[in-house]
Amino acid sequence: MVFVFIICVAAPSCAWVDISNYKDLNLKKTPQLVELVEDSNADVEELMGLAPEKVLLKWMNFHLNKAGYEKTVANFSSDVKDGKAYAYLLNVLAPEFCNPLTLDTKDPVERAKLVLDHAERMGCKRYLSPKDITEGSTNLNLAFVAQIFHERNGLSTDSKKISFAERMTDDVQISREERCFRLWINSLGIESYVNNVFEDVRTGWILLEVLDKVAPGSVNWKHASKPPIKFPFRKVENCNQVVKIGRQLKFSVVNLGGNDIVQGNKKLIVGNLSLSLFFLYNFLINLICFTSIKEFSFVLHFYYYL
């Protein structure tokens, strides 16, 4: 849990402000956030890469745009000092507590008081003052918006959209890992070329080539079948040898069978390749002691893919 310690200069007192609410602002934990983006891999990936405070700003502007607010809020200080953005936001999220005076008043301090009253009726704790809003206290305003989001985010509860978000989150993460491993495997200089890890390793042959690079002599090529492979059981034999070698090399291959690789179990394949990378890392570090600077440059090249 993260806390911000604020020292109040005007009075000899202090306050602890819990801003842990905004730490859960990601698509994995709050799939409803998918409503903020278009239904595409690129948009979802961009949202996944945003820092929590950026997600909050995106969420806030999403609702402000629907409310007809003409400005874009780009920070939690100067852009919220007059309290108008808060008034529009709360009127959209909780119109039943709306007070017309909030937007009618010309006094920013009075408007800030009405905003806090509105938020309190929604269930938000009052741990900041109107002055904190009008003076643009970044941390306190960030925590305030995070609490509003926590109490009522106003996002869709459409099960189809939520299901899409959960599926896309997993797909984007797996896509990143697939690219990393594909680049690494192709950098090893094996005979085969990988276009898609989860499709191309299913015969077991490419993984055997990788293992032969990682631990030369570990593969029994007499018991391996090279693609194209006509009979499915030959693929399983290849993949069983991959798992067997993995155990001999002290890889953690719990719950991984040759058939999982043949069937294209993405999460298990990623886990196995991660351990292969770890083994190769240790293997190459040991080689540094016996080889020239040329081999050391290859180790640095390998670091890039990690």
Stockholm file with secondary structure:
# STOCKHOLM 1.0

chainA/1-306         MVFVFIICVAAPSCAWVDISNYKDLNLKKTPQLVELVEDSNADVEELMGLAPEKVLLKWMNFHLNKAGYEKTVANFSSDVKDGKAYAYLLNVLAPEFCNPLTLDTKDPVERAKLVLDHAERMGCKRYLSPKDITEGSTNLNLAFVAQIFHERNGLSTDSKKISFAERMTDDVQISREERCFRLWINSLGIESYVNNVFEDVRTGWILLEVLDKVAPGSVNWKHASKPPIKFPFRKVENCNQVVKIGRQLKFSVVNLGGNDIVQGNKKLIVGNLSLSLFFLYNFLINLICFTSIKEFSFVLHFYYYL
#=GR chainA/1-306 SS CCEEEEEETTTTEEEEEECGGGGGCSTTTCGGGGGGSCSSHHHHHHHHTSCHHHHHHHHHHHHHHHHTCCSCCCCSSGGGTTSHHHHHHHHHHCGGGCCTHHHHCCCHHHHHHHHHHHHHHHTCCCCSCHHHHHTTCHHHHHHHHHHHHHHCCCCCCCHHHHHHHHHHHHHHHHHHHHHHHHHHHHHTTCSSCCSCHHHHTTTSHHHHHHHHHHSTTCCCGGGCCCSSCCSHHHHHHHHHHHHHHHHHTTCCCTTCCHHHHHHTCHHHHHHHHHHHHHHHHHHHHHHHTTSCHHHHHHHHHHHHHC
#=GC SS_cons         CCEEEEEETTTTEEEEEECGGGGGCSTTTCGGGGGGSCSSHHHHHHHHTSCHHHHHHHHHHHHHHHHTCCSCCCCSSGGGTTSHHHHHHHHHHCGGGCCTHHHHCCCHHHHHHHHHHHHHHHTCCCCSCHHHHHTTCHHHHHHHHHHHHHHCCCCCCCHHHHHHHHHHHHHHHHHHHHHHHHHHHHHTTCSSCCSCHHHHTTTSHHHHHHHHHHSTTCCCGGGCCCSSCCSHHHHHHHHHHHHHHHHHTTCCCTTCCHHHHHHTCHHHHHHHHHHHHHHHHHHHHHHHTTSCHHHHHHHHHHHHHC
//
